[in-house]
Amino acid sequence: MIRIPRMRTGASTGAEVAAEDWLQALRASAGIAVPLGLLVLILCVILGAAKGIQYTLDAISYGSIFALLAMGLALLFGVMGLMNFAYGELIMAGAYTMYFTRSWGWLGMIVITIVVVTILSLLMELLAFRPLRRASPVTLLITSFAVSYALQELAWTDVLGLSHRFNATIGTGPQKGVQPYPWLTHQFSISGVLISKLEIAIWIVTLVILLAMTFLLRRTTLGIQLRASTEDFRMAQLVGVRANWVISAAFGITGLIAGVASLLYIFRNGQVAPDIGQGPLFIAFVGGVIGGLGSLSGAALGGFVLGVVINILNASLPFKLHSYALLFAFVAVIAIVVFQPEGLITVRGGALLRVWRRFRKPVTEGAPA
Amino acid sequence: MLKLNDVSVHYGRIAAVQGLSLEVNEGELVGLVGHNGAGKSTTLWTITGVLRPSAGQITFAGRSLLGLSPDAILRRGIALVPENRRIFSRLTVGENLRIGTSARKDRRHADQDIAKMCDRFPALGTFFGRRASTLSGGEQQQLAIARALLSRPRLLLLDEPTLGLAPLIVDRVFESLQELNREGVTMLLVEQNAARTIEVADRTYVLRSGGRIAFHGTQEELAEVGDFETAYIGMAAAE
């Protein structure tokens, strides 16, 4: 916790900084709320009010998972320039852990899964990435591919004597992966809108994690060190930030996020397979690029938006075009990369922020007196 | 306190520093001047552990610094104010100061020291909650110096602290460096502004290109070498 020592303060106080944070958060959420509102409206017109709202809520819960994943990717990318493609295998590991602990009751399953995934993430750093501390980003990227494939192959093969138990791919075997808890996925109706406890849980969990991350980054010493390392890793080291400590912390945090995300994802889908992590990783990665991997909030927003768009396309496209949902989404991505290469929201303020600036008064911050 | 003995640093096959020896004693303000590309910054990056010397010894307080990581070297008591200040522009002024205390364990004293820094450099107190990028160049330099001092270094390395600052601000920076030195902070000051550096420093090393020492001595000794400024500029032009 940072306590700001009392001193003569002319312009700004702690309270003012907090207010500024909130203002930023408000601005960002307004940036999401306006397009989302439009989306709801369009869907409601096309599908009727109840269906439209239901699709939107469903899309929000789907997008939330990718917001979490994209944020995890962005954290590692920012701190150590690593685009971690082995991140998907954390989700796979989470899925398998859930499968093996499915009879332990939901609380045990949740706790064990999060712990296992976090530990795996830390091990990944220790064994694969720590020896490459002075390596170039390209080396790190290729290493992450290697780790990704190694873990996937481990899941495919019979090394642990696991796969034959469920015919290699659990989803195609006798069991359908992790059976959904009926009380969690049972849909109930609020004036025609079908909704499940799981969806509500996904919104709440995502919101809690986003708020916790904001708090961590803004208000704790570790958070300041992470942000400083993201901006200038070498300089952070030169003022005494321990490189190993911040990188381990970043891997720990992303592992935690991946653990939670895999729980939400598998509770929603149920399927468990060695390559289960690939799809979500890809969407989170592209979403992160859209939002800008240079900033956590940007990446989270990008992952969210892409998740929502893909889900809505899935829901609204005619059945024949279903398999093209990703195609449409990625055409949009190419357009964004062409016209806004640094992402919609970036450190310096991307397109969304620029649009927003037109609507508000000139900022008081700026040149010092 | 700090000793460089016959240190060479190479970028690939190009030697940036060759056979450099220098010494900084407790309480001294030592200058290191030379023209562009003489190897001044390379020397500092090598002392702080960012670059590895290809030959030679670096010792601090009797112990070798070779092979230590930058954060370990900071913990030994050497802090750097780097060229172009390199403050964390996305962090607030207060957070920049806070991160300067990362290596310290005495939280309570660290908080007091932050408050003291804000007394010493009033601009930092005034803009405590602002983003560091909104500070002016001179204020950013103050922030960079304060950030380095907050680790309570035994030796402060400064890399061109007056670069790109208005003449009036340059005077202020040199004044505050002298003031800090009088308070007991040992410093190694790297500068292009040779005349001013020789004036304020106890001793000054003059580098010529390739990182070799051309002259070394106090203000008076260097004055005896001849018209120093011409010698220095002439040397710069010749190489």
Interface residues (C-beta under 8 A of the other chain):
Chain A: I2 R3 I4 P5 R6 M7 R8 T9 G10 A11 S12 T13 G14 E16 V17 E20 T221 I224 Q225 R227 A228 E231 D232 R234 M235 A236 Q237 L238 V239 G240 V241 R242 A243 V347 E365 G366 A367 P368
Chain B: T48 V50 S69 P70 D71 L74 R75 A79 L80 P82 R86 F88 S89 R90 L91 T92 G94 E95 R98 I99 G100 T101 S102 A103 R104 D111 Q112 I114 A115 C118 D119 A123 G125 T126 F127 F128 G129 R130 R131 T134 L135 S136 E139 R147 A148 S151
